[in-house]
Amino acid sequence: MLRGIIFDVDETLVYYEGYDHKRWFEEWVRPELEGHGIRLDYELYSKTARLELPRTYVKKFGIDPVELWKIIDAVNNRYRKKMLAEGKIKAFPDVSALKELKKLGLKLAAVSNASLENTLLVLRAFDLRKYFDVILGKDYSNLDGVKPSPYLIEKALKELELPPDEALVVGDSSNDVLAAHGAGVKAVNVVRFGKVDGADYHVKNLWELVELVESMIR
């Protein structure tokens, strides 16, 4: 019996108009890191961000990984506030489907690789915070626990008090699918930017998700 849904946030519920990852790093992150005496090029940063290398890898260069990510997350917070003020972060029009999912009596969680502060900032900006029983961001005590690791999904299941077979994970990327399957949960790919292979279900939008959920409950 389906009793809960765990949502990805960025590019699943909200999107960033004109966002370019490398430009963001070069214009926002690199100058801040250099101000703290940290030199890190984009290639190494992106490999650790994607977990192609563990996030503790930067210790080899005398960089404290927790300090590094707290600086990056603080920069990201300033960036998000600026983009929100300029109207460049937007909620997808189908996020109103969250209300229908709550009406079905489901427990909902939001899980992001961003920091909890940055995740809450965006959810509150679009009045989405109220729909979620649990909200999780990256855990500084386990920097390698971000998706595609199943760590945050398992943590959400524990806080929702649900076994894996009574939940779904909904997201836009392969990281969401891998994290879901690693935690023993079925994955729903919202096909906003292309179909992700390996997902258990594919939906065009969150209204199709409501239809899928209703069919599962019935």
C-alpha positions as CSV (number, residue, x, y, z in Angstrom):
1,M,0.0,0.0,0.0
2,L,1.4,3.4,-1.0
3,R,1.6,5.7,2.0
4,G,4.2,8.3,1.1
5,I,6.2,10.1,-1.6
6,I,9.7,11.6,-1.5
7,F,10.3,14.4,-3.9
8,D,13.4,15.9,-5.4
9,V,13.2,19.7,-5.4
10,D,15.4,21.5,-8.0
11,E,14.2,20.8,-11.6
12,T,11.3,18.7,-10.2
13,L,9.3,21.3,-8.3
14,V,11.2,24.5,-9.2
15,Y,13.5,25.6,-12.0
16,Y,16.3,28.1,-12.5
17,E,15.9,30.3,-15.6
18,G,19.2,30.7,-17.5
19,Y,21.2,28.7,-15.0
20,D,24.7,27.6,-16.1
21,H,26.6,25.5,-13.7
22,K,30.1,26.4,-14.8
23,R,29.3,30.1,-15.1
24,W,27.8,30.0,-11.6
25,F,31.0,28.5,-10.2
26,E,33.3,30.9,-12.0
27,E,31.3,34.1,-11.2
28,W,30.0,33.2,-7.7
29,V,31.9,30.4,-6.1
30,R,35.5,30.7,-7.2
31,P,36.0,34.4,-6.0
32,E,34.5,33.5,-2.6
33,L,36.7,30.4,-2.2
34,E,39.8,32.5,-3.2
35,G,38.8,35.0,-0.5
36,H,39.0,32.2,2.0
37,G,42.4,31.1,0.6
38,I,41.0,28.1,-1.1
39,R,42.0,27.4,-4.7
40,L,39.8,24.9,-6.5
41,D,39.2,24.5,-10.2
42,Y,35.9,23.8,-11.8
43,E,36.8,20.3,-13.0
44,L,37.7,19.1,-9.5
45,Y,34.7,20.8,-7.9
46,S,32.3,19.3,-10.4
47,K,33.7,15.8,-9.9
48,T,33.3,16.0,-6.1
49,A,29.8,17.6,-6.5
50,R,28.7,14.7,-8.7
51,L,30.5,12.2,-6.4
52,E,32.8,11.0,-9.2
53,L,35.3,11.7,-6.4
54,P,34.4,11.6,-2.7
55,R,33.8,15.0,-1.2
56,T,36.6,14.3,1.3
57,Y,39.1,14.1,-1.7
58,V,39.9,17.8,-1.3
59,K,41.7,17.0,2.0
60,K,44.6,16.0,-0.3
61,F,45.0,19.7,-1.0
62,G,44.8,20.8,2.6
63,I,41.1,21.8,2.3
64,D,38.6,21.0,5.0
65,P,35.6,19.5,3.1
66,V,33.0,20.7,5.6
67,E,34.3,24.2,5.5
68,L,34.4,24.1,1.7
69,W,30.8,23.0,1.4
70,K,29.5,25.5,4.0
71,I,31.2,28.3,2.0
72,I,29.7,27.0,-1.3
73,D,26.2,26.7,0.3
74,A,26.4,30.3,1.7
75,V,27.3,31.5,-1.8
76,N,24.4,29.5,-3.2
77,N,22.1,31.1,-0.6
78,R,23.0,34.6,-1.8
79,Y,22.7,33.5,-5.4
80,R,19.2,32.0,-4.9
81,K,18.0,35.1,-3.1
82,K,19.2,37.3,-6.0
83,M,17.6,35.0,-8.5
84,L,14.3,34.9,-6.6
85,A,14.3,38.8,-6.4
86,E,14.8,38.9,-10.2
87,G,12.0,36.3,-10.8
88,K,14.5,33.8,-12.3
89,I,13.6,30.9,-10.0
90,K,10.1,29.7,-10.8
91,A,7.8,26.9,-9.6
92,F,6.5,24.6,-12.3
93,P,2.8,25.2,-12.9
94,D,1.9,21.7,-11.9
95,V,3.2,22.0,-8.3
96,S,-0.4,22.6,-7.3
97,A,-0.8,18.8,-7.7
98,L,0.9,18.6,-4.2
99,K,-2.3,19.7,-2.7
100,E,-4.2,16.8,-4.3
101,L,-1.6,14.3,-3.1
102,K,-2.0,15.6,0.5
103,K,-5.8,15.2,0.1
104,L,-5.2,11.5,-0.6
105,G,-3.7,11.2,2.9
106,L,-0.1,10.7,1.8
107,K,3.0,11.6,3.8
108,L,5.3,13.8,1.7
109,A,9.0,14.5,2.0
110,A,11.3,16.9,0.0
111,V,14.9,15.8,-0.3
112,S,17.6,17.8,-1.9
113,N,21.4,17.7,-2.4
114,A,21.4,21.4,-1.6
115,S,21.7,22.5,2.0
116,L,18.6,22.5,4.2
117,E,18.6,26.3,4.4
118,N,18.7,26.6,0.6
119,T,16.0,24.0,0.1
120,L,13.7,25.7,2.6
121,L,14.4,29.1,1.0
122,V,13.0,28.0,-2.3
123,L,10.1,26.0,-0.9
124,R,9.0,28.9,1.2
125,A,9.3,31.3,-1.7
126,F,6.5,29.4,-3.5
127,D,4.5,28.5,-0.4
128,L,5.3,24.8,-0.9
129,R,6.8,24.2,2.6
130,K,3.3,23.5,4.0
131,Y,2.9,20.3,2.0
132,F,5.9,18.4,3.4
133,D,6.0,16.4,6.6
134,V,9.8,16.0,6.2
135,I,12.4,18.2,4.5
136,L,16.0,17.2,4.2
137,G,19.1,18.8,2.6
138,K,22.7,17.6,2.6
139,D,24.1,16.3,5.9
140,Y,27.4,17.9,6.7
141,S,28.3,14.9,8.9
142,N,28.0,12.7,5.7
143,L,29.0,14.8,2.7
144,D,29.0,11.8,0.5
145,G,25.4,11.0,1.5
146,V,23.9,13.2,-1.3
147,K,22.1,11.5,-4.2
148,P,22.9,9.2,-6.0
149,S,23.7,7.7,-2.5
150,P,20.6,6.3,-0.9
151,Y,21.4,7.9,2.4
152,L,19.0,10.8,2.3
153,I,16.2,8.7,0.9
154,E,16.7,6.2,3.8
155,K,16.8,9.1,6.3
156,A,13.5,10.4,4.9
157,L,11.9,7.0,5.1
158,K,12.9,6.7,8.7
159,E,11.5,10.2,9.6
160,L,8.3,9.4,7.7
161,E,8.1,6.0,9.5
162,L,7.6,4.2,6.2
163,P,9.1,1.0,4.8
164,P,10.6,1.2,1.3
165,D,7.7,-0.7,-0.3
166,E,5.2,1.9,0.9
167,A,6.8,4.9,-0.7
168,L,7.8,6.4,-4.1
169,V,10.7,8.7,-5.0
170,V,9.9,11.3,-7.6
171,G,12.6,13.2,-9.5
172,D,13.9,14.4,-12.8
173,S,17.4,12.8,-12.9
174,S,19.3,9.6,-12.9
175,N,20.6,10.5,-9.4
176,D,17.0,10.3,-8.1
177,V,16.5,6.9,-9.6
178,L,19.8,5.5,-8.3
179,A,19.2,6.9,-4.8
180,A,15.6,5.4,-4.8
181,H,16.7,2.0,-6.0
182,G,19.6,2.0,-3.5
183,A,17.1,2.5,-0.7
184,G,14.8,-0.2,-2.2
185,V,12.1,2.3,-3.3
186,K,10.5,2.5,-6.7
187,A,11.3,5.6,-8.7
188,V,9.1,7.9,-10.7
189,N,10.8,10.0,-13.4
190,V,9.1,13.3,-14.2
191,V,10.1,13.7,-17.8
192,R,10.8,17.4,-17.8
193,F,14.1,17.4,-19.5
194,G,14.3,13.9,-21.1
195,K,13.5,10.3,-20.1
196,V,15.7,8.7,-17.5
197,D,16.3,5.0,-18.1
198,G,15.8,2.6,-15.2
199,A,12.9,4.4,-13.6
200,D,10.0,2.3,-12.6
201,Y,7.5,4.8,-13.9
202,H,7.6,7.8,-16.2
203,V,5.1,10.8,-16.0
204,K,5.0,14.0,-18.1
205,N,4.1,16.1,-15.1
206,L,2.8,16.0,-11.5
207,W,-0.8,15.8,-12.6
208,E,0.1,12.5,-14.3
209,L,1.7,11.5,-11.0
210,V,-1.6,12.1,-9.2
211,E,-3.3,9.8,-11.7
212,L,-0.6,7.1,-11.2
213,V,-0.9,7.4,-7.4
214,E,-4.7,7.2,-7.5
215,S,-4.4,4.0,-9.6
216,M,-2.0,2.5,-7.1
217,I,-4.1,3.3,-4.1
218,R,-7.2,1.8,-5.8
